[in-house]
Amino acid sequence: MEKQPEIMISTSDLKELEYQLEMSNLPDNLVEGLENELARANIVDAKDMPNDVVSIGSQVTFKLLETDRTFTKTLCFPADMAKYQESISIFAPIGSALLGLKTGQCINWPTQRGQQSVEIVQVIRK
């Protein structure tokens, strides 16, 4: 199995994610995947979060390596998606894959079209 990159999550994002997961009716496989990501994360206090790490509310520019297409989205909870012009839910497979990555890191994640690779180009924390 391919080694996943190191990820970092703030204590406040972790607390809210755990609450949202507990209250959700998401499919078990999605919940399990996100919980596995959270379990391997380096947890830090929100004030110690580096600016180049994707967190909830970050605007992240990422590139799909297979197609060389670049997107800029704000990672958020489903209830907050209308707040942003271009948003992506933390509960979407790509959303949970982006969480905790820093600029320059890449990750592979499964999609309906097979494995995809994404590279973090830029992170703007709000």
C-alpha positions in Angstrom: 0.0 0.0 0.0 1.3 3.5 -0.9 2.3 5.6 2.1 0.1 8.6 2.5 1.6 12.0 3.1 1.7 13.5 6.6 -1.2 15.7 7.5 -1.9 18.3 10.2 -5.3 19.2 11.7 -6.2 21.8 14.3 -7.8 20.9 17.5 -10.8 23.1 16.6 -11.3 21.5 13.2 -11.0 18.0 14.7 -13.6 18.8 17.4 -16.1 20.2 14.8 -15.4 17.3 12.4 -16.0 14.7 15.1 -19.3 16.4 16.0 -20.4 16.7 12.4 -19.6 13.0 11.7 -21.5 12.0 14.8 -24.6 14.0 13.7 -24.4 13.0 10.0 -26.1 10.2 8.1 -23.2 9.7 5.8 -22.4 6.3 4.3 -20.3 4.1 6.6 -17.4 3.9 4.1 -17.1 7.7 3.9 -17.2 8.1 7.6 -14.6 5.3 8.0 -12.3 6.9 5.4 -12.5 10.3 7.1 -12.0 8.8 10.6 -8.9 7.0 9.3 -7.5 10.3 8.0 -8.2 12.0 11.4 -6.5 9.1 13.2 -3.2 9.5 11.3 -3.2 13.3 11.6 -0.8 15.4 13.6 -3.1 17.4 15.8 -2.0 20.9 16.8 -3.6 23.9 18.5 -5.3 26.2 16.0 -2.8 29.1 16.8 0.1 26.8 15.8 -1.4 25.8 12.4 0.9 26.8 9.6 -0.6 29.1 7.0 0.2 26.7 4.1 -1.8 23.8 5.6 -5.4 23.1 4.3 -8.0 23.5 7.1 -11.7 24.0 7.2 -12.4 27.4 5.7 -9.1 27.5 3.7 -9.1 28.5 0.1 -7.0 25.8 -1.6 -5.7 25.7 -5.2 -5.0 22.1 -6.3 -4.0 20.4 -9.5 -5.3 17.0 -10.7 -2.1 15.5 -12.0 -3.8 13.1 -14.5 -5.4 15.9 -16.4 -3.2 18.9 -15.4 -6.4 20.8 -14.5 -6.2 23.3 -11.6 -9.1 24.3 -9.3 -9.5 26.8 -6.5 -12.1 25.9 -3.9 -12.9 26.7 -0.2 -13.0 23.6 2.0 -16.1 23.8 4.2 -18.9 21.9 5.9 -22.0 21.2 3.8 -24.1 23.8 5.7 -21.5 26.5 4.7 -21.2 25.8 1.0 -23.5 28.7 0.0 -21.1 31.2 1.8 -18.4 30.7 -0.9 -18.5 31.2 -4.6 -16.4 28.1 -5.2 -16.7 25.5 -2.4 -16.1 21.9 -1.7 -17.5 19.9 1.2 -15.2 18.3 3.7 -17.4 15.2 3.2 -16.8 15.0 -0.5 -14.0 12.4 -1.2 -11.7 15.1 -2.6 -12.5 17.4 0.3 -11.5 14.9 2.9 -8.4 14.1 0.8 -7.3 17.8 0.9 -7.7 18.3 4.6 -4.4 18.7 6.5 -2.1 18.7 3.4 0.4 21.5 2.9 1.5 23.4 -0.2 3.6 21.0 -2.4 2.2 17.8 -1.1 0.4 15.2 -3.3 -2.1 12.5 -2.4 -3.9 9.7 -4.3 -7.6 9.1 -3.7 -10.1 6.7 -5.2 -12.8 8.2 -7.5 -15.5 6.7 -9.7 -13.0 6.9 -12.6 -10.2 5.2 -10.6 -7.3 6.5 -8.7 -6.6 10.2 -9.0 -3.6 12.2 -7.8 -3.8 15.8 -6.5 -1.1 18.3 -5.7 -1.6 21.3 -3.4 -0.5 24.4 -5.3 -1.5 27.1 -2.8 -3.4 27.5 0.5 -5.0 30.8 1.7 -6.3 30.6 5.3 -9.2 32.8 6.1 
